[in-house]
Amino acid sequence: MALCEKILIAGFTGAGKTSLVRALKSSSPEDWDHFDDLDQIIFKKHGKGCGSLSELIENRGWESFRLWERQELESWLKDEGKGVLALGGGSLSPLVWELFGKSRKIKFCFLRVPFETAWERLIGDASEPRPLIQLGQARLRELFGERSRVFAQIQWQLDGTKNLQLLTREFWESLSK
């Protein structure tokens, strides 16, 4: 694990990836200096004039958004220093997994939650509407199943239903093993 310089946190929309990255930042060892969220990076760079990520995607389309995702991920991975990045719920495509999944400098962590937990978090978060919620519960459940096939390939998995403080401790302890 000593070669690991970048950690990518994957999981379905509503798994708690952004919350985990924020908690990790406040409890990190000194040599970890980048803690980011891919959706927020994209929004800051491309979201001028939009009130939310949902609005950006609505205005520019999913194709543009997925292109920006790949570009910003590659750029982030090239940055110097150790870092943790919360991926967007759909950014871990089979292609991304194939390109980066076996890198010794990149470690993937899957934040696992049942669909019901993700759905409850999505509909309960009034602070910002999530782009995928407009697809409805049935389609999101299908998407959850599709993406689970890629997520299942990730060896390092954490239970995203746990208390955030406990989850943060488990994250850093798992990394040091």
Secondary structure, 3 states (H helix, E strand, C coil): CCCCCEEEEECCCCCCHHHHHHHHHHCCCCCEEEEEEHHHHHHHHHCCCCCCHHHHHHHHCHHHHHHHHHHHHHHHHHCCCEEEEECCCCCCCHHHHHHHCCCCCEEEEEEECCHHHHHHHHHHCCCCCCHHHHHCHHHHHHHHHHHHHHHCCCCEEEECCCCHHHHHHHHHHHHHC
